[in-house]
Amino acid sequence: MRAPLAESLDDIDIGLIGVPFDGGTSFRPGARLGPRGIRQQSCLMRTRNHATGVAPFEACRIKDLGDVFIEKMYDIESAHACIERYYQEVCAKNIVPLTVGGDHSITYPIFKALAKRAPIGMIHIDAHTDTWDSLYGSKFFHGAPFRRAVEDGLLDPRRTIQIGIRGSEHSGTPNFSLECGMRVIFIEEFDELGVEGVLQEVRRVVGDGPTYISFDVDGLDPAFAPGTGTPEAGGISMREALRLIKGLRGLNLIGGDIVEVAPDLDPTGITALNAATLMFEMLCVLAESCAEARLKA
């Protein structure tokens, strides 16, 4: 978004961060290139939200913190440790992180830094619940971050809402999300409620406590995001997604991420462009929340 590159972690309200890691993917790799692809497409972003009037770069001090350096790319647990250490430094400076992945496994180590003191709530937009236990011998792959986060006391399942869930993989396995008390809005219910109805549920579930936004780009219909590792037909449209993010204004938001963009799987660039557009909407609501928190301090 043409944000200045940070030379240190001082005097920053919101940090834009890339995590180029896809060692936790289960189908098609390529999300490690997500930060690069989204940075390129984000040059098209403007500085003011035409619908809400929010000008995030005027409201907050926003900088690009670059990409997290991951020393051992083929070792998931080691890579997660690198990510966690990086975000511990970011959180120690009270910087609100807005992250570009990478696969969805990266959210777990981010939570380990962000929710160290108390469990947080989450608004999760995705085709998948990502609360599996393990796959191919790994408990830390991209389908399990929120199960691990609940088990570790980082994520409060009663303040977690999952939106747009679909796909046959959920039909024959126990659903940990439902069992532990998360509010799961499958795509059929999404259609019945509409965006406004879903937003009412979001506010009811997360309340006024600290809340994180996690947006897996495969939550969108593949027509809008073909460049992702595990696409699922019949998803959310870009217009619906933009309305969802705009509707989060006024919540106590402490960070967010957009993950699973694999630019090389989409030669048109539309997936990265849509992800950059969603990232700007997230930046707007985070900037408002950050500015409000600063006034209260």
N, C-alpha and C positions, 0 to 999 in steps of 0.2 A: 504493500500500500504506500510505498515511497516513504515509509517512516524512517527516521534517522537510525543508523546502526549504533547500538550502545557500546561505549568504550569501557563502562563500568556498570555496576548495578545500583548506583546512587541516583537519587532524584528521578525515579521512575514510578509511575502509578500502575501502568499496564504494560506487560512485556509480551511481545509477539515472538513465539518460540517454535522452531522446527524440531521434530524428532524423527530423523530418517531411519526408522527401524521397521522391518517387516518379517523378522525371524519367528513371529508367532502365527503366521498365516497358515490356513489349513487347505486352501485351494490354489488360487492364482496369486503369485507374488507380484511385487511392483510398487507397493505403497511406500517403500523407502524413498522413492522419488517424489512423493507427494509434496513435501515442503518446497522443493525446487519448482515443480509445476505450478503450485498455487501462488508462490511468490511472483512468478512470471505473469500469470493472469491477473494478479491483484493490482498490477499497474493500471488497470482499467477502473479501479474503484475511485469514487469521488470522496470528498471530505465532509459532506453533509448529507444526512438522510432526508430525501425529499418528502417522505411521508410523515416523519415524526419531528423533523427539524433539528434532530440531534447532530451536533458537530463534535465527534469524539476527540479529535485532535486539539480542539479548543477547550474542551471540558477537562481533559486529563493529559498528563505527561506520558506519551506513548512512544516506545522505542522497539526496534527489532533487536532481539537478543541473540540472533543467529541460531545455529543448530546445535543441539546437544551432541557432544563428541562421545561416541560409543566405541570403546576399545575392542571388545570381543563380540563381533556381530553374530557369530554362530553359536553363542551361548546365551540363551534367553535370560537366565537368572543373573548372569553377570551384566548383561545389557540393561536389565531392569535396575540393577544396583547403581549403574552409571546415571540413569535417568533420575532415580530417587535422590542421589547426592546433588545433582544439578538443581533440582526443584527445592531441595532443602535450603540451598543458598538463596534462591529466588524468594521463597517464603520468609526467610529470615530478614529480608529487606522489605517485607510487606508489599511485594509486587503481586498484582493480580495477573495470573498467567492465562494467555489465550494461545492455545497450542495447535499446531498442524502436524498430524501424523503422516506416515507411520500407520501401523495396524493398531487395532483396538486394545491389544495387550498393554500398550504404553500407559493407559489410563490408570492401571493398578499402581505402578510405582509413583505416578503423580499423586494419587490419593495418599500413598504412604507418607509423603511429605506434607501435603495440604491438610490432611485430616489427622495429623499426629496428636492433637490435643483432644479432639472430640469428633464423633462421627458426623458426617455431613449428609445433606439431601442431594438428590440428583434428578434432573430432567433428561431423559435418555431417549433419543430419537434414532430408530434403528429398525432393520428388518428382523433382527435376532436379539434374543434376551441377553446373550453373552453371560449366562450363568450355568454353563455346563460345568462338569467336574474336571474331566481330563480328556485328552485326545492324543493318540499316538505316543502315549507315555509322558505327556507334558501336562502339568496342572496350571501352566502359565501361558497357554496359547491364547489367541485372540477371542476365543469363545468362552473364556472363563474369568475375565477380570473382575466382574461384579460379584461373582460367588466368592472369590478370594477376598474381595474388599469387605463383604458382609462378615465372613468368617473371622477376619482380623479386626472387626470393630471399627472400620474406617467409614463404612457406608451404612446409614440408617435405612433399612428396607421399608419402614413405615413412612418414610419421607422420600421415597423413590417412585417415580412414575416412568414407565416404559411405553413408548408411543410408536405405532406403526408396525407392530410385530406380525410376522407372517412366515409362511414357508412350511413345507411338510415335515421338516425335521422336528418340529415341536409337537407333532401329533402322537408319537408313540413313545415318548420319554417323559419321566417325571419332570414337572416344571418347578425348578427351585425358586424361581421368582415368585410364583403364586404361593408356594409353601411357606416362604419366609415373610410374606406380607407385603410384597411390592404391588403397586397398582399397575396392571398390565392392560394396555389398550391395544387389542389386536386390530388389524386393519379393517375388519368388518365393523367393529364398534366405532372406529375412527370415522368411517363413512356415515354411520348412523348419527353420531354426535355432531359431526361437523367441527370445524376449527374452533368456533366459539365455545362449543360444549366441551371440547378437549381442554381448552384453556381454563375453563371453570374447574375442571378436575385437577389440573396442574396446581392451581392456587390452593385448592382444598387440601391436596396431598402435601405439598412442600411447605405451606404456611409461610412464616416470616423468618425461618431459620436459615443459616448459611447453606447455599445451594449451588451446585455445579451443573453446567450444561455439557452433555456429551452427545455429539451428532456424528453418527456413522453415515457416510454418504450413501451406503446401500439402503438406507431408509427411504431414499428417493426411488421412484420408479426408474428402471434401467433406461427408459427413454431420456431421462434427464441426467443419468449418471452411469453410462456404460463402462466407464473406466474404473472398475472396482473389483476386488478379488472374489466376492461371493454375492453376485447380484441375485435379487429375488423379484420376480414379476409382480405387478399389481401394487406398486408402492405409492408414496406420497408425491404430489406434484411440487414443482418449485414454488408456485404461487401459494400453495398451502403451507409449505415449509417457511416461506418468508413471513406469512401471517402468524405462524406459530412463534417464531423468534420475536417478532415485534410485540406479540402479546405477552411477553415475559417482563415488560417494563414494570418497574416498581418492586420487583422481588429482590431479596437479599442474595445477590449473585457474587460468587467468590472466584470464578474461573470458568473456563470452557475449553473444549477441543472439537476439532473436526478431523475425522480419521478415515482411513481406508481408501484414499484417492490413489489410484495407480495410473499415472498419466500415459504410460506407454501402451495401455490397453484401450486408449481412446485417442486416435490420431486427430480427431476434430478439436480437442481441447475443451469441449463443453463441460466435462466433468470437473476439471480444475477451475474453470470459470465459475460454474455454479457453486463450487466449494468456497471460492474466494468471495462470492457474493453473500453466501451464508455467514462467512467469517466476518464480513463487514457489519452485517446485522447483529451478530453476537457482540462485536466490538461496541456498537452503539448502546446496547442494553447494559453491557458491563461498565461502560464509561459513565452512564447515568447512575448506576448503583454505586460505583466507586466515588463519584463526586458527592453523592448524598451521604455516604458513610464518612467522608472527610468533613462534611459540614457538622455531622453529629459528634465527631471526635472532640 
